[in-house]
Amino acid sequence: MARPLLHLVFGGEIADPSGNEFIDADNLDIIGIFPSHATALTAWQGVSRANVDHAHIKYVIVHLHRLMDPDHPAAGFQERASDGSGGQR
């Protein structure tokens, strides 16, 4: 069985809606740690939709597996151009 690729979903109030600078790091809303990108994405979508009317509230998905093992390939995962490589890893 393949090991899980852990992802963290969290959010909070940000200074600028186009940025990632959280105003109060002591009060971040930690949604949870998920065993796959798909489950993290589902959680992120739910909490993001619940806060869609709040322009200064932002939730993000952090790829914990990349922090723990930066050389581990995530086959089949499509990165956004803003994630760095702009392609599959």
LINDA-V114398 format. One record per residue. N is the residue number from 1. RES is the residue in one letter. SS is DSSP state (hx for helix, st for strand, lp for the rest). Layout:
# LINDA-V114398
n=N res=RES ss=SS
n=N res=RES ss=SS
This chain:
# LINDA-V114398
n=1 res=M ss=lp
n=2 res=A ss=lp
n=3 res=R ss=lp
n=4 res=P ss=lp
n=5 res=L ss=lp
n=6 res=L ss=lp
n=7 res=H ss=st
n=8 res=L ss=st
n=9 res=V ss=st
n=10 res=F ss=st
n=11 res=G ss=st
n=12 res=G ss=st
n=13 res=E ss=st
n=14 res=I ss=st
n=15 res=A ss=lp
n=16 res=D ss=lp
n=17 res=P ss=lp
n=18 res=S ss=lp
n=19 res=G ss=lp
n=20 res=N ss=lp
n=21 res=E ss=lp
n=22 res=F ss=st
n=23 res=I ss=lp
n=24 res=D ss=lp
n=25 res=A ss=hx
n=26 res=D ss=hx
n=27 res=N ss=hx
n=28 res=L ss=lp
n=29 res=D ss=st
n=30 res=I ss=st
n=31 res=I ss=st
n=32 res=G ss=st
n=33 res=I ss=st
n=34 res=F ss=st
n=35 res=P ss=lp
n=36 res=S ss=lp
n=37 res=H ss=hx
n=38 res=A ss=hx
n=39 res=T ss=hx
n=40 res=A ss=hx
n=41 res=L ss=hx
n=42 res=T ss=hx
n=43 res=A ss=hx
n=44 res=W ss=hx
n=45 res=Q ss=hx
n=46 res=G ss=hx
n=47 res=V ss=hx
n=48 res=S ss=hx
n=49 res=R ss=hx
n=50 res=A ss=hx
n=51 res=N ss=lp
n=52 res=V ss=lp
n=53 res=D ss=lp
n=54 res=H ss=lp
n=55 res=A ss=lp
n=56 res=H ss=lp
n=57 res=I ss=st
n=58 res=K ss=st
n=59 res=Y ss=st
n=60 res=V ss=st
n=61 res=I ss=st
n=62 res=V ss=st
n=63 res=H ss=lp
n=64 res=L ss=hx
n=65 res=H ss=hx
n=66 res=R ss=hx
n=67 res=L ss=hx
n=68 res=M ss=hx
n=69 res=D ss=lp
n=70 res=P ss=lp
n=71 res=D ss=lp
n=72 res=H ss=lp
n=73 res=P ss=lp
n=74 res=A ss=lp
n=75 res=A ss=lp
n=76 res=G ss=lp
n=77 res=F ss=lp
n=78 res=Q ss=st
n=79 res=E ss=lp
n=80 res=R ss=lp
n=81 res=A ss=hx
n=82 res=S ss=hx
n=83 res=D ss=hx
n=84 res=G ss=lp
n=85 res=S ss=lp
n=86 res=G ss=lp
n=87 res=G ss=lp
n=88 res=Q ss=st
n=89 res=R ss=lp
